Amino acid sequence: MKIGEIITAATGNVTRTVKVLQLLEQRVGAPKVPGFMEDLTPAEEFTKAREASAHVSGFRPKGAGRPTKRDRRVLQSFFE
């Protein structure tokens, strides 16, 4: 790697793009990482990943309450 190099990596449903600002001699903690790289990933990548996870069958929104007997049967069908 070189300073100023742009790196693209596919991580799950998101294709992340980062620019190297500084090189490291050893590993650092997560709070220090923004000082060594700049995230150039477009916001559309993150919304695309959120939309993909929202359309998963069997998805229950947070706060939707306890699953019904029908919901349980639908969920069980995924594991059979």
C-alpha positions in Angstrom: 0.0 0.0 0.0 1.0 3.6 -0.6 -0.2 6.9 0.9 -3.0 8.2 -1.3 -3.9 4.8 -2.7 -7.7 4.1 -3.1 -8.8 0.6 -2.1 -12.1 -1.0 -3.0 -13.4 -4.1 -1.1 -16.6 -6.0 -1.2 -17.8 -6.6 2.4 -21.2 -8.4 2.4 -23.7 -6.4 0.5 -21.6 -3.2 0.6 -18.7 -2.3 -1.7 -16.5 -0.1 0.5 -14.0 2.4 -0.9 -11.3 3.9 1.3 -8.3 6.2 0.7 -5.1 5.6 2.6 -4.0 8.7 4.5 -1.1 7.2 6.6 0.7 3.9 6.9 0.7 1.9 10.2 3.6 0.2 11.9 1.3 -1.9 14.0 -2.4 -2.5 14.6 -4.4 0.3 16.3 -7.8 0.4 17.9 -11.0 1.3 16.0 -11.2 4.8 17.4 -7.9 5.7 15.8 -8.6 4.2 12.3 -10.2 7.4 10.8 -6.8 9.1 11.2 -5.3 6.6 8.8 -8.0 6.2 6.2 -10.8 8.3 4.6 -14.0 6.5 3.8 -15.1 7.3 0.2 -18.0 4.9 0.1 -21.1 6.5 -1.4 -24.2 6.7 0.8 -26.2 4.7 -1.8 -24.1 1.6 -1.0 -25.3 1.7 2.6 -29.0 2.3 1.7 -28.8 -0.5 -0.9 -27.6 -2.9 1.9 -30.4 -1.7 4.3 -33.0 -2.2 1.6 -31.8 -5.7 0.8 -32.0 -6.7 4.5 -35.5 -5.2 4.8 -36.8 -7.3 1.9 -35.7 -10.6 3.5 -38.7 -12.9 4.0 -39.4 -13.5 7.6 -38.1 -10.1 8.6 -39.9 -8.6 11.6 -39.5 -4.9 12.3 -38.3 -3.9 15.8 -41.1 -3.3 18.1 -43.6 -5.5 16.1 -44.3 -7.5 19.2 -44.2 -11.2 19.8 -44.5 -13.5 16.8 -47.8 -15.2 16.2 -48.3 -18.9 15.8 -48.4 -18.3 12.0 -45.1 -16.3 12.1 -43.5 -19.2 14.0 -44.5 -21.7 11.4 -43.2 -19.5 8.6 -39.9 -19.1 10.4 -39.7 -22.9 11.0 -40.2 -23.5 7.3 -36.8 -21.8 6.6 -35.0 -24.3 8.8 -36.6 -27.5 7.5 
